[in-house]
């Protein structure tokens, strides 16, 4: 028989012990504890990692009274799986999923999935940590997708297109994504509004698949001379393998592995066409450089240019626009995404690199003077005059004061260190600017102009100017820009280009001009285009993306 006194005493002691125990801690409580423990302004530490968007995280969870976002009742929501997927997918944006703590996030997912299999409850502390990690990933990925991971103003090369500011409230974007239960669509809304961006993502995806099939030796090949059909060379077997790998050549075995035969020639021509080279079938330096690029190397090149696309302001779309891609040696004139005019250009040679910037074209100068920059006067013209007193006359040049008054060259002491004059080349067929120049005022004194050296446009490598952009077909370009005025017939434009004095014509509207440096892009059909890094600028961007 039970002793009622003892039973009562036991019940009392048990209830007293329960009363002294801590109440159950929820994920919400853990999130609040983590956020309130940190000093405002300090970086949050989760699993020993600093979260880069700490202040935004604080504000977001305070706004929702510290309620968890990615789990419910201790269980992962489908939204969390979608966010993890988008982090993984960021590699196709040229970003590194590890920047968003993918390894730590994966570790928590694995723990929770193991717990589910063993019917074990997830720890609130782990749930809170994962919640904060996923929220941080959303905010950080949002910023990188919208404006880029790298600030271009910090680069050594001249990229003077001002970094665009964020136009999206990422706090509100995450709230919207959670309310709609839709992560992907809201993140995709941050992509650059250029068709080529999404197409470029798919190129990286296909290159990743191609890299899985890769078993070639991608050692760097170098040539001491160009290879023509019929030549034998030790590099031919490697070059043939690479052409076969990229689908430019059938895999049939050649009669002589080290001989450049006619079948291989056809593949080389197709490869050169695809890579913007002169399709002459001669295997030279540029062709070998392009054939040295493995799938992983091309992915890296694509990554760099995806970042460059994110730097561009969205205002360059859907408007009248002149784009010069320096790495592609090409100018395109576009209106509402339609390309109305394309032509070859010559750009700045190495050490006189054409800068990257944006300005507005406002006028045309027919039969221009060439007002020679002081650096060229000092380093090239004055030394030439010292050697040949007839140099200025031979080059149709004249000396003027800063007010425009003509000066007799024979009255100048050319050996003096001081030169308080300007030199300009008169209008005419020998003028270095050619017969017309297109002006978009900028701090670099860079403009687009004609050139008397027409044969240079046939060259494959056209990095040969002092920084300005030389245009292959200037008369057609002028006619297009002046098309709203029917009086500017081809005959009138030709006459204006052959005057003995300048004629300035203001454009009826200012047209944005963007000088770009893209060594990779995908066209509207999704076809990839790779170009050489003529100014050696890709490596710096890639290193910062991997940092």
Residue pairs with C-beta under 8 A, 6 or more apart in sequence:
25 124
26 124
27 68
27 71
27 74
27 124
27 127
27 128
27 131
28 65
28 66
28 67
28 68
29 66
29 124
30 124
30 125
30 127
30 128
31 61
31 66
31 68
31 128
31 131
31 132
32 61
32 66
33 128
34 44
34 46
34 128
34 129
34 132
35 44
35 57
35 58
35 61
35 62
35 66
38 44
38 45
38 54
38 58
40 58
41 55
42 54
43 50
43 51
43 52
43 54
44 50
44 51
44 54
44 57
44 58
44 132
44 136
45 51
46 104
46 129
46 132
46 133
46 136
47 104
47 129
47 133
49 101
49 104
49 133
51 57
51 132
51 133
51 136
52 136
52 140
53 135
53 136
53 139
53 140
53 143
54 136
56 139
56 170
56 171
57 132
57 135
57 136
57 139
59 171
60 135
60 139
60 171
60 174
60 175
61 67
61 135
63 171
63 175
68 127
68 128
68 131
69 79
69 131
69 134
69 135
69 174
69 178
70 76
70 77
70 79
70 80
70 83
70 130
70 131
70 134
70 135
71 77
71 80
71 122
71 127
71 130
71 131
74 121
74 122
74 124
74 127
75 122
76 109
76 112
78 181
79 178
79 181
79 183
80 109
80 130
80 134
82 183
82 184
83 134
83 137
83 138
83 183
84 102
84 105
84 106
84 109
84 134
85 184
86 141
86 183
86 184
86 187
87 97
87 100
87 102
87 105
87 137
87 141
88 97
88 102
90 96
90 97
90 100
90 141
90 144
90 145
91 97
91 204
91 208
92 201
92 202
92 204
92 205
92 208
93 144
93 145
93 201
93 306
94 204
94 302
94 303
94 304
94 305
94 306
94 307
94 545
95 141
95 144
95 145
95 149
95 303
95 545
96 545
96 546
99 140
99 144
99 149
100 136
100 137
100 140
100 141
101 133
101 136
101 137
104 133
105 130
105 133
105 134
105 137
108 126
108 129
108 130
108 133
109 130
111 122
111 126
112 122
112 126
112 130
114 120
115 121
115 122
135 174
138 170
138 174
138 177
138 183
138 187
139 170
139 174
141 187
142 168
142 170
142 173
142 174
142 187
142 190
143 166
143 170
144 310
145 187
145 190
145 191
145 310
146 166
146 167
146 168
146 190
146 310
147 163
147 164
147 165
147 166
147 310
147 311
148 163
148 307
148 310
148 311
149 307
149 544
149 545
150 307
150 541
150 544
150 545
151 163
152 159
152 161
152 163
152 308
152 311
153 159
153 162
153 163
155 537
155 540
155 541
156 540
157 353
157 356
157 517
157 535
157 537
157 540
158 353
158 355
158 356
158 357
159 311
159 356
159 517
160 355
160 356
160 357
160 358
160 444
161 311
161 312
161 313
161 356
161 357
161 358
161 514
162 313
162 358
163 311
164 311
164 312
164 313
164 314
167 314
168 189
168 190
173 186
173 189
173 190
174 186
176 186
177 183
177 186
177 187
180 186
191 197
191 198
192 309
192 310
192 312
192 314
193 314
193 317
194 309
194 312
194 317
195 337
195 524
196 309
196 521
196 522
196 523
196 524
197 306
197 309
199 522
199 523
199 524
199 525
199 526
200 302
200 305
200 306
200 309
200 520
200 521
200 522
200 528
201 306
202 522
202 526
203 302
203 520
203 522
203 526
203 528
204 299
204 302
204 303
204 306
207 295
207 298
207 299
207 302
208 295
208 299
210 295
211 294
211 295
211 296
211 299
214 245
214 294
214 295
214 296
216 241
216 242
216 245
216 294
217 238
218 292
218 294
218 297
219 238
220 292
221 235
221 238
221 239
221 288
221 291
221 292
222 288
223 233
223 235
223 283
223 284
223 285
223 288
226 282
226 283
226 284
226 285
227 233
227 235
227 236
227 260
227 282
227 283
227 284
228 260
228 281
228 282
228 283
229 260
229 261
229 262
229 265
229 281
230 259
230 260
230 261
231 259
231 260
232 256
232 258
232 259
232 260
233 258
233 260
234 258
235 288
236 257
236 258
236 259
236 260
236 264
237 257
237 258
239 264
239 283
239 288
239 291
240 249
240 254
240 257
240 264
242 291
243 249
243 264
243 267
243 268
243 271
243 291
244 250
244 251
244 267
246 271
248 267
248 268
248 270
248 271
249 263
249 264
249 266
249 267
250 263
252 263
254 261
254 263
254 264
255 261
260 283
265 281
268 281
268 283
268 287
269 279
269 280
269 281
270 279
271 287
271 290
271 291
272 278
272 279
272 280
272 281
272 287
273 279
274 529
275 290
275 529
275 530
275 531
276 328
276 329
276 529
276 531
277 286
277 287
277 290
277 460
278 458
278 459
278 460
286 460
286 461
286 532
289 532
290 530
290 532
293 301
293 530
298 520
298 528
298 530
300 538
300 542
301 519
301 520
301 530
301 533
301 538
302 520
302 528
303 542
303 545
304 519
304 520
304 538
304 541
304 542
304 545
305 518
305 519
305 520
305 521
307 541
307 545
308 516
308 517
308 518
308 541
309 518
309 521
312 514
312 516
313 358
315 512
316 323
316 358
316 512
316 514
317 337
318 336
318 337
319 335
319 336
319 512
320 334
320 335
320 336
320 509
320 511
320 512
321 333
321 334
321 335
321 511
321 512
321 513
321 514
322 331
322 332
322 333
322 334
322 361
322 448
322 511
322 512
322 513
322 514
323 331
323 332
323 333
323 334
323 513
323 514
323 516
324 330
324 331
324 332
324 345
324 347
324 354
324 448
324 469
324 513
324 514
324 515
324 516
325 332
325 516
325 517
325 518
325 531
326 347
326 348
326 354
326 356
326 515
326 516
326 517
326 534
326 535
327 517
327 518
327 519
327 531
327 532
327 533
327 534
327 535
328 518
328 529
328 531
329 344
329 345
329 346
329 347
329 462
329 463
330 342
330 343
330 344
330 345
331 341
331 342
331 343
331 344
331 345
331 448
331 469
331 471
331 477
332 339
332 341
332 342
333 339
333 340
333 341
333 342
333 477
333 480
334 340
340 480
341 476
341 477
341 480
343 471
343 472
343 473
343 476
343 477
344 457
344 462
344 472
345 448
345 462
345 469
345 470
345 471
345 472
346 451
346 456
346 457
346 462
346 463
346 464
346 465
346 469
346 470
347 354
347 462
347 463
347 464
347 465
347 469
347 534
348 354
348 463
348 465
348 466
348 467
348 468
349 463
349 464
349 465
349 466
350 463
350 534
350 535
352 465
352 466
352 467
353 467
353 535
354 446
354 465
354 467
354 468
354 469
354 515
355 444
355 446
355 467
355 515
356 515
356 516
356 517
357 442
357 444
357 446
357 515
358 512
358 513
358 514
358 515
359 440
359 441
359 442
359 512
359 513
360 440
360 441
360 510
360 511
360 512
360 513
361 438
361 439
361 440
361 448
361 481
361 507
361 510
361 511
361 512
361 513
362 439
362 440
362 441
362 506
362 507
362 510
363 439
363 504
363 505
363 506
363 507
364 436
364 437
364 438
364 439
364 478
364 481
364 482
364 504
364 505
364 507
365 436
365 437
365 439
365 502
365 503
365 504
365 505
366 435
366 436
366 478
366 493
366 496
366 497
366 499
366 502
366 503
366 504
366 505
367 427
367 428
367 435
367 436
367 496
367 497
367 498
367 499
367 500
367 501
367 502
367 503
368 427
368 431
368 433
368 435
368 436
368 437
368 449
368 502
369 424
369 425
369 426
369 427
369 431
369 502
370 424
370 425
370 431
370 432
370 433
371 422
371 424
372 381
372 397
372 422
372 423
372 424
372 425
373 445
373 466
376 466
377 419
377 422
377 423
378 419
381 391
381 392
381 397
381 423
382 414
382 419
384 391
385 391
385 392
385 409
385 414
386 414
386 415
388 394
389 409
389 410
391 397
392 398
392 399
392 409
392 423
395 425
395 430
396 425
396 426
396 428
396 430
396 431
397 423
397 424
397 425
397 426
398 406
398 423
398 424
398 425
398 426
399 406
399 407
399 408
399 409
399 412
399 421
399 422
399 423
400 406
400 407
400 421
400 422
400 423
400 424
401 407
401 420
401 421
401 422
402 420
402 421
402 422
407 421
412 419
412 421
425 431
425 432
425 433
426 500
427 435
427 499
427 500
427 501
427 502
428 500
429 435
429 452
430 452
431 452
432 451
432 452
433 449
433 450
433 451
434 449
434 450
434 451
434 452
434 470
434 474
435 450
435 474
435 497
435 498
436 449
436 450
436 474
436 475
436 478
436 496
436 497
437 447
437 448
437 449
437 450
438 447
438 448
438 449
438 471
438 474
438 477
438 478
438 481
439 447
440 447
440 448
440 511
440 513
444 467
446 467
446 468
446 469
446 515
447 468
447 469
448 468
448 469
448 470
448 471
448 513
449 468
449 469
449 470
449 471
449 474
450 470
450 471
450 474
450 497
451 470
451 471
453 470
454 472
456 462
456 464
456 470
457 472
461 534
463 534
463 535
469 515
471 477
474 497
475 490
475 493
475 494
475 497
478 488
478 493
478 497
479 488
479 490
479 493
481 507
481 511
482 488
482 493
482 505
482 507
484 508
485 508
496 503
496 505
517 535
517 537
518 531
519 530
519 531
519 532
519 533
519 538
520 528
520 529
520 530
520 531
521 528
521 529
522 528
522 529
523 529
533 539
